[in-house]
Amino acid sequence: MEDESFTDISGKPVSLDCRNHSNFCREFTVSSAKISIGKVLAYTCCVWLVAYAVFWVTENTAVLSSAILITLVGMTLHIHFVKVDHESLLVIGSLGIQVSSSYASGRETTTFIEMNKIKDIVINEAIYMQQIIYYLCVLLKDPSDPDGASSVVPLFQSSKPRLDCLVKVYKSCQEILSKC
């Protein structure tokens, strides 16, 4: 088990935890920074100050109530559907790949891809916000064309680690896939 620090495409720190369960089974977990209480307080204060200013002008108490309700609902939705704490990739030779995402609220999503559907794992590049980024993805076999790929499943979509982190995961995945 080793834990290394890297950065994401925005320069924010992410950590890569590599667990070697056996020669044919490895787990990679990319964790991003937790939610900053200071940022949450700053956003909340800004929304409530704007709401108080509107209340002061209009003298309508519904404005304050709406601001509180919108802030609470917005934070809840963000924590439950947007903020991913960590993403993991479990590669099990001859069986398949499991991709999991854990959200700040504790909610988890998991997808399993059988090995007979996997063509390869590659590092791909894309243009994102006027820059070229790299991402790790699984190429799925096309049932009608044995040499083609039917679709691409991107990995670590929320944490978006940089190339140095992706290369480490890629080499380890290729090592396992070559043994199968």
Secondary structure, DSSP 4 states (H G I P E B T S, - for coil): -EEEEEEBTTS-EEEEEEEEEETTEEEEEEEEPPPPHHHHHHHHHHHHHHHHHHHHHH--HHHHHHHHHHHHHHHHHIIIII-EEEEEEEEETTTEEEEEEEETTS-EEEEEEEGGGEEEEEEEEEEETTEEEEEEEEEEEPSS-TTSEEEEEESSTTT-B-HHHHHHHHHHHHHHHHH-
